[in-house]
Amino acid sequence: MVDVETIISWILRAGVLVSAALMAIGLFINPSIIWMGVLVLALTPFIRVLMAGLYFLGQKDAPYFVIALYVILVLVISSLMKM
């Protein structure tokens, strides 16, 4: 079985690689695709915290699950405030 740190590291790597690929494609095809790459890059930390929270929920580790929920709440509120 793969541990949660490995899964999270693959999520972060995949987010950065997909984001870079979209931005590179956007340079040659359509500049609006660049924004999709930026969006993927911005969502990568959110997905990382979400996966950690689900892991803590599965492990029945309530304090860390609550902390993960708090971090998700802070990320969502800060994103909404920038709009």
Secondary structure as UniProt FT lines:
FT   HELIX           4..28
FT   HELIX           32..58
FT   TURN            59..60
FT   HELIX           62..82
//
